Amino acid sequence: MDWKWFALGALVIIAIYQQIRVYQIHRQSKQREELFQIVTENAADMIALVDVKGRRLYNSPAYKRVLGYSAAELSGTSSFEQIHPDDRFRVLEAAQEARSTGIGRKVEYRIRHKDGSWRVLESVAGTIRDEKGDVAKLVIVNRDITDRKQAQQQAEHNSFHDALSGLPNRLLFLNRLQHLFDQAQRSPERQYAVLFVDLDAFKVFNDTMGPAAGDQVIVEISHRLEASLRHDDTVSRSHEPLPANMILSRMGGDEFTVLLEGVTDPSDAMRAAKRILSAIAEPLLVEGREVRTSASVGIALSTPDHQRAEELLQEADVAMRRAKAMGGSRCEMFDAAMHTRAVNRLKLERELREAIEKRQFRVYYQPIVQLKTNQITGFEALLRWQHPEQGLISAYKFLAAAEDTGLLVSTGHWVIQQACQQLRAWDNEIPSLVEAVSISVNISTKQLADPRFIADLSATLRETGIDPSRLHLEITESVATADSKLTAAVLPHLKQLRVGLILDDFGAESSSLNSLRQFAVEALKINRSLIGGMLADCDARDMIELIVLLSQKLKFKVIAEGLESAKQLDQLRELGCKLGQGHLFSSPVDAKEAEQLLRQRNAPRAKVAGAQ
């Protein structure tokens, strides 16, 4: 046997076998590719092939059907480009996990349709490894679950909302009530309220007009309640502010509840109840007939004594039944004393608006006196209310209500105008007696925050023509520090106008010395509690002495406020205090009496030097 031919024959056989094997592999590969193409091109799910950097290598035709993008449009973009920005990190994290573990986990994300809308996809990634065993590509199967998610969301919405009115239902209301109750347990200062609203005689109407008409009434009342409590109502913002957050619910039948957060006063809840009654009382058209409705509203406010969230709802229900028993078309609070306070507060707010319209406010003047000579160096302008029934009312009795209702800004500006005009009138009538006399006016946090404050002040100074340095604005430390950035922004403008600043109630706060560094004051007023206690309390006397010494060092004036007796006057003179204010010299008086005081006290010395 010729071994050469045998070897050659064997090689030929091996070559033929290898060609056959290559052909078989090629055929199998082609079959797999054909199978992959058949599967991907006919699958309802979107199938994508991407490299490890997220570049698209293949997108199945389903992408065009589901998302509207052609293969050409997708090939030029990253696989992350159409994903919602809020979901990209989660998708990237899942892709990295698939590359590192070889196992893909299911992930949901939003992707932008070609028309701009968002679709929700459920996605899972598989891996393709290279000859080294490293992950080279990811096969991602995406399923459009938008309709399913919308159905789930709708089902969830339906479980927490009333089918007829669309309002939150009893379940959602109780859930939110429990949440607020839990918050109040941790922070007792957080107060909230529950309003229970029940339509009067609705059962009679429903029986008479029929269920369809009754449903129409419920829907219309729901819309009215929403509108009455809405915060984009400019009238409510400027005249009747309501708590910042609230939830209106339909409990079933003709019963509604309102949950008010951020209640600072019983009148907040009463104000909301009054608006609800007004909204319901408006006539409505049902099946071509005009119908008038009314409601009874019960109010309950949270207290630290409540043990369960449901207690507040029960109390509001009891208060509502009391309102109904009293004839309906009214609101009642669970606590009688609290109800009285809320009613009185609302009455005060209404009367304050009438006071502005009927010009019942007055400006009274209390002199600031040089302790050594008894001459008047200035006046503090004080707001008073000439009430038609109660007579003259001091500002401290109504300032809180005026500030809450937004009336203090306009009223405060009016006081400044009146004070400046009066000073100008004295300049014309008794120039020699008033030349060195200043006028001071108290200002509030809301006045400082008013964007027109500086412009209005400048206009008043220009119109009255008084020397700006003779106008002093009194600001308490608590007002100055309530918004330090705001104060820091406003005070330079006052300095530019040459308007003086007096720090009122100095010594009442532990941080008073720090305030002197922060605010460039011209004078400060010693807190009246220190003056009142100086004769019996050595600590008060020492504090006053320290303040006087500090004022001399820093070169600003000190005014002792609340002087009531000659002994206090003697003590202050001994301590070196040079200016004082209080009933010892004069109570606040009107402009005519203030002029008489000027003539009496300043006449012997025609010119006041202005003590330091």
C-alpha positions in Angstrom: 0.0 0.0 0.0 1.2 3.4 -1.0 1.1 5.4 2.3 1.4 8.7 0.5 -1.8 8.2 -1.4 -3.4 7.0 1.8 -2.5 10.2 3.6 -3.5 12.3 0.7 -6.9 10.6 0.6 -7.4 11.1 4.3 -6.6 14.8 4.0 -9.2 15.1 1.1 -11.8 13.4 3.3 -11.1 15.7 6.2 -11.3 18.8 3.9 -14.6 17.6 2.5 -15.9 16.9 6.0 -14.8 20.4 7.2 -16.6 22.0 4.2 -19.7 20.0 5.0 -19.5 21.1 8.7 -19.0 24.7 7.7 -21.9 24.5 5.4 -24.0 22.9 8.2 -23.0 25.6 10.7 -23.7 28.4 8.2 -27.0 26.8 7.4 -27.9 26.5 11.1 -26.8 30.1 11.7 -28.9 31.2 8.8 -31.8 29.3 10.1 -31.4 30.9 13.5 -31.2 34.3 11.9 -34.2 33.6 9.9 -36.0 32.3 13.0 -34.9 35.5 15.0 -36.1 37.7 12.1 -39.5 35.9 12.0 -39.9 36.1 15.7 -38.9 39.7 16.1 -40.7 41.0 13.1 -44.0 39.4 14.0 -43.8 39.8 17.8 -46.2 42.2 19.5 -43.5 43.1 22.0 -40.7 45.5 21.0 -37.4 43.7 20.8 -34.1 45.6 20.7 -30.4 44.7 20.5 -28.0 47.2 22.0 -24.3 47.2 22.8 -22.9 47.7 26.2 -22.7 51.5 25.6 -26.5 51.7 24.9 -26.1 52.1 21.1 -29.0 50.6 19.1 -27.9 47.7 16.9 -31.4 46.5 16.0 -35.0 47.5 16.7 -37.9 45.3 15.8 -40.8 46.6 13.6 -43.0 46.7 16.6 -41.3 50.0 17.6 -42.8 51.7 14.6 -46.3 50.3 15.5 -46.1 51.1 19.2 -44.0 54.3 19.4 -44.2 55.7 15.8 -40.4 55.7 15.2 -38.9 54.1 12.1 -35.8 52.0 12.3 -33.8 54.8 10.6 -35.1 57.3 13.2 -34.1 55.1 16.0 -30.7 54.1 14.7 -29.4 57.7 15.0 -30.2 58.0 18.7 -29.1 56.5 22.0 -31.5 54.0 23.6 -31.9 56.4 26.5 -32.8 59.5 24.6 -36.6 58.8 24.5 -36.8 57.6 28.1 -38.4 60.0 30.6 -35.6 61.9 32.5 -37.0 60.8 35.9 -36.7 57.1 34.8 -33.3 57.1 33.1 -31.2 56.3 36.1 -33.5 53.3 37.0 -33.2 51.9 33.5 -29.4 52.5 33.5 -29.1 50.7 36.8 -31.1 47.7 35.5 -28.9 47.5 32.4 -25.7 47.6 34.5 -27.1 44.9 36.7 -27.8 42.7 33.7 -24.3 43.2 32.3 -22.6 42.4 35.6 -24.8 39.4 36.6 -26.0 38.1 33.3 -29.6 38.2 34.7 -32.0 40.9 33.7 -34.8 42.0 36.1 -38.1 43.4 35.1 -38.3 47.2 35.1 -41.1 49.7 34.3 -40.4 53.1 32.7 -41.9 55.8 30.6 -40.8 56.4 27.0 -41.8 59.2 24.6 -44.0 58.4 21.6 -43.2 60.2 18.4 -46.4 62.3 18.9 -44.9 63.6 22.2 -47.1 61.6 24.6 -45.6 59.2 27.2 -46.1 55.4 27.0 -45.3 53.0 29.9 -43.1 50.0 29.1 -42.4 46.8 31.0 -38.9 45.7 30.1 -36.6 42.8 30.7 -33.0 42.4 29.4 -31.1 39.3 28.4 -27.4 39.1 27.6 -25.2 37.9 24.7 -21.7 37.0 25.6 -18.6 37.0 23.3 -16.0 34.2 22.9 -14.3 35.4 26.1 -17.5 35.0 28.1 -18.0 38.8 28.6 -21.3 40.4 28.0 -21.2 42.0 24.6 -24.8 42.8 23.8 -28.2 43.1 25.5 -31.4 41.8 24.1 -34.2 43.9 25.5 -37.9 42.9 25.3 -40.3 45.8 25.9 -44.0 45.4 26.4 -46.4 48.4 26.2 -48.4 48.3 29.4 -49.8 51.8 29.2 -53.5 50.7 29.0 -53.0 48.4 31.9 -51.4 51.1 34.1 -54.1 53.5 33.2 -56.7 50.9 34.2 -54.9 50.4 37.5 -54.7 54.1 38.2 -58.4 54.5 37.3 -59.3 51.6 39.7 -57.2 53.2 42.4 -58.8 56.6 41.8 -62.2 55.0 41.9 -61.5 53.3 45.3 -60.7 56.7 46.8 -63.1 59.0 45.0 -66.9 59.4 44.8 -68.3 58.2 41.5 -71.0 60.8 41.2 -69.2 64.0 42.3 -65.6 63.0 41.6 -64.6 64.3 45.1 -62.4 62.3 47.5 -64.6 59.7 49.3 -64.9 58.7 53.0 -61.9 56.3 52.7 -59.5 59.0 51.4 -60.8 61.5 53.9 -60.2 59.2 56.9 -56.8 58.4 55.5 -55.8 62.1 55.3 -57.4 62.8 58.7 -55.3 60.0 60.3 -52.2 61.4 58.6 -52.8 64.9 60.1 -53.6 63.3 63.5 -50.2 61.4 63.5 -48.4 64.7 62.6 -50.1 66.5 65.4 -49.1 63.8 67.8 -45.4 64.6 67.0 -46.0 68.4 66.7 -48.8 69.5 69.0 -48.6 73.1 67.6 -50.0 71.9 64.3 -53.7 72.6 64.4 -56.3 71.5 61.9 -60.1 71.4 61.7 -62.9 69.3 60.4 -66.1 70.8 58.9 -69.1 68.5 58.5 -71.6 69.8 55.9 -75.1 68.4 55.6 -77.7 69.7 53.2 -81.0 70.8 54.9 -84.2 68.9 53.9 -82.4 67.1 51.1 -84.4 63.8 51.7 -87.7 65.6 51.2 -86.3 67.2 48.0 -85.0 63.8 46.8 -88.4 62.1 47.5 -90.3 64.8 45.7 -88.1 65.5 42.7 -86.7 62.0 42.2 -83.1 60.5 42.5 -82.0 62.0 39.1 -82.8 65.5 40.3 -81.1 64.8 43.6 -78.0 63.6 41.9 -77.9 66.8 39.8 -78.1 68.9 43.0 -75.2 66.9 44.6 -73.0 67.5 41.6 -73.8 71.2 41.5 -73.2 71.6 45.2 -69.9 69.7 44.8 -68.7 72.2 42.2 -69.8 75.1 44.3 -68.0 73.8 47.4 -64.8 73.3 45.4 -65.1 76.9 43.9 -65.7 78.4 47.4 -62.6 76.9 48.8 -60.3 77.4 45.8 -57.2 79.4 46.4 -57.0 81.1 43.0 -59.9 83.3 44.1 -58.5 86.8 44.3 -61.3 88.0 46.5 -60.6 85.3 49.0 -56.9 86.1 49.1 -57.3 89.8 49.7 -60.3 89.8 52.0 -61.0 86.4 53.5 -57.8 84.2 53.5 -58.3 80.6 54.2 -55.8 78.0 55.5 -53.2 76.9 52.9 -54.2 73.2 52.5 -57.6 71.5 52.6 -59.4 68.5 51.3 -63.1 68.4 50.4 -64.8 65.0 50.5 -68.2 63.5 49.9 -69.0 61.2 52.7 -72.1 59.8 51.0 -75.7 61.0 50.4 -75.9 64.7 51.1 -73.0 64.8 53.5 -69.7 66.5 52.8 -66.6 67.1 54.9 -63.8 69.6 54.7 -60.4 69.0 56.3 -58.5 72.3 57.0 -54.8 72.3 57.7 -52.8 75.1 59.1 -55.6 76.5 61.3 -54.2 79.3 63.5 -57.5 80.6 64.9 -61.0 79.2 65.2 -62.1 82.0 62.9 -60.2 80.3 60.1 -62.6 77.4 60.2 -65.6 79.7 60.8 -64.6 81.7 57.7 -64.5 78.6 55.5 -67.9 77.5 56.9 -69.5 80.9 56.1 -68.2 80.8 52.5 -69.7 77.3 52.2 -73.1 78.4 53.4 -73.0 81.4 51.0 -72.1 79.2 48.1 -74.9 76.6 48.8 -77.5 79.3 49.4 -77.3 80.6 45.8 -80.3 79.4 43.8 -79.7 76.6 41.3 -81.6 75.3 38.2 -82.9 71.7 38.4 -84.9 70.3 35.5 -85.9 73.8 34.5 -87.0 74.8 38.0 -85.2 77.3 40.3 -84.3 75.5 43.6 -82.9 77.0 46.8 -80.8 75.0 49.1 -79.2 75.5 52.5 -76.9 73.5 54.7 -75.9 73.0 58.4 -72.2 73.0 59.1 -70.5 71.5 62.2 -66.9 72.5 63.1 -64.4 70.7 65.3 -60.9 71.8 66.0 -58.0 69.5 66.9 -56.7 69.5 70.5 -53.9 67.6 72.3 -56.7 65.8 74.2 -57.9 63.8 71.2 -57.0 60.1 71.4 -58.2 59.0 68.0 -58.4 60.7 64.6 -62.1 59.8 64.2 -63.0 61.8 67.4 -62.7 65.0 65.5 -65.1 63.8 62.8 -67.6 62.7 65.5 -67.4 66.1 67.2 -68.0 67.9 63.9 -71.0 65.6 63.3 -72.4 66.5 66.7 -71.9 70.2 66.0 -73.6 69.8 62.7 -76.6 68.2 64.3 -76.8 71.1 66.8 -76.8 73.6 63.9 -79.6 71.6 62.2 -81.6 71.5 65.5 -81.3 75.3 65.7 -83.0 75.7 62.3 -80.3 74.9 59.8 -78.6 77.3 57.4 -75.9 78.0 60.0 -72.6 76.8 61.4 -71.8 75.7 64.9 -68.6 74.8 66.7 -68.3 71.7 68.9 -66.9 73.9 71.7 -69.3 76.7 72.7 -66.6 79.0 74.0 -64.5 78.5 70.9 -67.6 79.2 68.8 -68.1 82.5 70.6 -64.5 83.5 70.0 -64.7 82.6 66.3 -67.9 84.6 65.8 -66.5 87.6 67.7 -63.3 87.5 65.5 -65.3 87.4 62.3 -67.5 90.3 63.6 -64.3 92.3 64.4 -62.9 91.7 60.9 -66.2 92.8 59.3 -66.3 96.0 61.5 -62.7 96.8 60.6 -63.5 96.9 56.9 -66.5 99.1 57.7 -64.2 101.3 59.8 -62.0 102.0 56.8 -65.0 102.7 54.6 -66.6 105.0 57.2 -63.3 106.6 58.2 -63.6 105.7 61.9 -59.8 105.5 62.5 -58.0 108.3 64.3 -54.4 109.1 65.0 -53.5 110.0 68.6 -50.2 111.4 69.8 -48.2 110.6 72.9 -45.4 113.0 73.7 -41.7 111.9 74.1 -40.3 114.2 76.8 -36.8 115.4 77.7 -36.6 114.2 81.4 -34.4 117.1 82.5 -36.5 120.0 81.1 -39.9 118.4 80.5 -39.9 119.7 77.0 -41.4 117.7 74.2 -38.9 116.4 71.7 -41.2 114.2 69.7 -44.5 112.4 69.5 -45.4 108.7 68.9 -48.4 108.5 66.4 -50.8 105.8 67.7 -53.7 104.3 65.8 -57.1 104.4 67.5 -60.5 103.2 66.4 -63.5 105.5 67.1 -66.0 102.6 67.3 -69.7 103.7 67.0 -70.8 101.6 70.0 -67.7 100.9 72.1 -66.0 104.3 71.8 -62.2 104.8 71.4 -60.4 101.4 71.0 -56.7 101.0 71.4 -54.8 99.3 68.5 -53.6 96.3 70.5 -57.2 95.1 70.6 -57.6 94.9 66.8 -54.1 94.8 65.3 -53.9 91.0 65.0 -57.2 90.9 63.1 -56.2 93.8 60.9 -52.9 92.0 60.1 -54.6 88.7 59.3 -57.1 90.3 57.0 -54.5 92.3 55.1 -55.8 95.7 56.3 -52.8 96.7 58.4 -50.7 97.6 55.3 -53.1 100.2 54.0 -54.0 101.4 57.5 -50.3 101.7 58.5 -49.6 103.8 55.4 -52.5 106.0 56.3 -51.1 106.6 59.8 -47.7 107.6 58.3 -49.5 110.0 56.0 -51.5 111.5 58.8 -48.5 111.9 61.1 -46.4 113.6 58.5 -49.3 115.9 57.5 -49.8 116.8 61.1 -46.1 117.6 61.7 -46.3 119.8 58.6 -49.3 121.6 60.0 -47.6 122.3 63.3 -44.6 123.6 61.4 -46.9 126.2 59.7 -48.8 127.1 62.9 -46.2 127.0 65.7 -42.8 126.8 63.9 -40.7 128.0 66.9 -42.2 125.4 69.2 -42.0 122.4 67.0 -38.8 123.0 65.0 -36.9 120.2 66.6 -39.8 117.9 67.3 -39.9 114.5 65.6 -42.8 112.1 64.9 -42.5 108.3 65.2 -44.8 105.6 63.7 -44.9 101.9 64.4 -44.6 99.5 61.5 -45.3 95.8 61.1 -43.7 92.9 59.4 -46.3 93.0 56.6 -45.7 96.6 56.0 -41.9 95.9 55.6 -42.8 93.1 53.2 -45.1 95.3 51.1 -43.3 96.0 47.8 -44.7 99.5 47.7 -43.6 100.4 51.2 -40.5 102.4 50.3 -42.1 104.1 47.3 -45.2 105.1 49.3 -43.0 106.4 52.1 -40.9 108.5 49.7 -44.0 109.9 48.1 -45.5 110.9 51.5 -42.2 112.7 52.5 -42.2 114.5 49.1 -45.9 115.5 49.3 -45.8 116.8 52.9 -42.3 118.4 52.5 -41.2 117.5 56.0 -37.5 116.9 56.8 -37.2 113.1 56.5 -34.9 113.0 59.6 -37.8 114.1 61.7 -39.8 111.0 60.8 -38.9 107.9 62.9 -40.2 104.4 62.2 -40.5 102.2 65.3 -39.9 98.5 64.8 -39.8 95.8 67.5 -37.0 93.4 67.6 -39.4 90.5 66.8 -40.5 92.3 63.7 -36.9 93.1 62.6 -35.8 89.5 63.0 -38.9 87.8 61.6 -37.3 87.9 58.2 -33.8 89.1 58.6 -33.1 89.1 54.8 -36.2 91.3 54.2 -35.2 93.7 57.0 -31.6 93.9 55.7 -33.0 94.8 52.3 -35.4 97.5 53.5 -33.3 99.3 56.1 -30.7 100.7 53.7 -33.5 102.4 51.7 -34.7 104.0 55.0 -31.2 105.2 55.6 -31.0 106.6 52.0 -34.2 108.5 52.7 -32.7 109.8 56.0 -35.7 108.3 57.9 -34.7 107.4 61.5 -35.2 103.9 63.0 -36.2 103.3 66.6 -35.9 99.8 68.1 -39.0 99.3 70.2 -39.4 97.0 73.3 -35.6 96.8 73.8 -34.7 94.5 76.6 -37.6 92.2 76.0 -35.6 89.7 74.0 -32.5 87.8 74.9 -30.8 88.7 71.6 -31.3 92.5 72.0 -27.6 93.3 71.9 -27.2 91.4 68.7 -30.0 93.4 67.2 -28.0 96.6 67.8 -25.2 95.2 65.7 -27.5 94.2 62.9 -29.7 97.3 62.6 -28.4 100.9 62.4 -30.8 102.4 64.9 -31.1 106.1 65.8 -32.8 105.4 69.2 -34.2 102.5 71.2 -37.1 102.3 73.6 -36.6 100.4 76.9 -39.2 97.8 77.3 -42.0 99.1 79.6 -41.8 95.9 81.8 -38.3 96.9 82.8 -39.5 100.5 83.6 -42.5 99.1 85.6 -40.3 96.8 87.6 -37.2 99.0 88.2 -38.2 100.2 91.7 -38.8 96.7 93.1 -36.4 94.6 91.0 -32.7 95.3 91.2 -32.1 93.2 88.0 -34.4 95.4 86.1 -32.7 98.5 87.4 -29.3 97.1 86.5 -30.5 96.2 83.0 -31.7 99.8 82.5 -28.4 101.2 83.7 -26.5 98.9 81.3 -28.7 100.0 78.4 -28.1 103.7 79.2 -24.3 103.2 79.4 -24.4 101.2 76.1 -26.4 104.0 74.4 -23.8 106.5 75.5 -21.0 104.4 74.2 -22.8 103.7 70.8 -24.1 107.3 70.6 -27.8 106.8 70.1 -30.8 108.0 72.1 -32.7 106.0 74.7 -36.3 106.5 75.5 -37.9 105.0 78.7 -41.3 103.8 77.7 -44.2 103.4 80.1 -43.3 106.1 82.8 -46.0 106.2 85.4 -44.7 107.8 88.5 -42.4 110.5 89.8 -40.2 107.9 91.6 -39.5 106.2 88.3 -38.7 109.6 86.8 -36.2 110.4 89.6 -34.6 106.9 89.2 -34.2 107.3 85.5 -32.6 110.7 85.9 -30.1 109.2 88.3 -29.3 106.5 85.8 -28.6 109.1 83.1 -31.6 108.4 80.9 -32.6 111.6 79.1 -35.9 110.8 77.3 -39.1 109.3 78.5 -42.7 108.6 77.4 -45.7 107.6 79.5 -48.9 108.6 81.3 -46.8 110.5 83.8 -46.4 113.2 81.1 -49.5 112.6 79.0 -51.8 109.8 77.7 -52.2 109.6 73.9 -54.2 112.7 72.8 -55.7 114.0 69.6 -53.9 116.5 67.4 -55.6 119.5 69.0 -54.6 118.5 72.5 -51.1 117.6 71.3 -50.7 121.1 70.0 -51.8 122.5 73.4 -49.1 120.4 75.1 -46.5 121.8 72.7 -47.6 125.3 73.6 -47.5 124.6 77.3 -44.2 122.6 77.5 -42.1 124.2 74.8 -43.2 127.8 75.1 -40.6 128.8 77.9 -37.8 127.6 75.6 -38.7 128.4 72.1 -36.1 126.0 70.7 -35.5 122.4 71.8 -31.9 121.3 71.5 -32.8 117.6 71.1 -31.4 115.6 73.9 -28.9 112.8 73.4 
